[in-house]
Amino acid sequence: MESGAGKHWTEEEVKALLSVWSEKNIRKQLHGTLRNKGIFIYIAKRLQELGVCRDWKQCRAKYKNLKYEYRTVKYAHNSGDVTKTMKFFHDLDAILRYEPVTQLAAAEENSRCSATETQLHTSPATESVQ
């Protein structure tokens, strides 16, 4: 099945992308890698083997869009709005459920709070010494 640039992704193409994305080594490489062009070149090559003709930029764009849509629906569900949904939510949930990005963000937030608290605790002591 061929698809040119700018054409919408078919359900089969998205399923193929999800199957490659769900592989442990791909998930591991995508997590925490800021410059990930090489990974998406590899994903595009793997998709070609499955009959999906997309370049690395299209793969990266679809990956980002799916991830954004998943997080939007997940946030809505966590807020009590179960009416918001998306087609591949359960597949993406299986892939992204254990992604430590949110844990990393929480850890960074905690470290910022700790640094602020440390500064707050040291300031009065410093002032009393002076």
C-alpha positions, 0 to 999 in steps of 0.5 A, a space after each residue: 500500500 503506497 501513500 504519498 506525502 500529505 496523504 492521511 495515514 490509513 488504519 493499517 499504516 497506523 497499526 504498523 507504526 504502533 507495532 514497530 513503536 511497541 517494540 521494547 528497543 524502539 521505546 527505549 531509544 525514543 525515551 530520553 532521546 532529544 535528537 531522534 532523527 536516526 530512530 525515525 529513519 530506522 522506523 521508516 525503514 521498518 515500516 517499508 518492510 511492512 509495506 508502508 511507504 512513509 519518510 522519517 519526517 512523516 513517522 515523527 509527525 504521526 508519532 508526536 500527534 498520536 502521543 499528544 492526542 493520547 495525553 489529551 484523552 488520558 488527561 480528560 479521563 483522569 479529570 472525569 471526562 470519559 466521553 473524550 476518546 480516540 481510535 488507538 487509545 488502548 494500543 497507545 496506553 499499552 505502549 506509553 503507560 510505563 513511559 517514565 517521562 511523567 516520572 522524570 518531569 515530576 522528579 525535576 519539579 520536586 528537585 526545583 521545589 527542594 532547591 527552593 526550600 533549601 534556599 528558603 531554609 538557608 536564607 533566615 540562617 544566613 540573615 541571623 549570622 550577618 
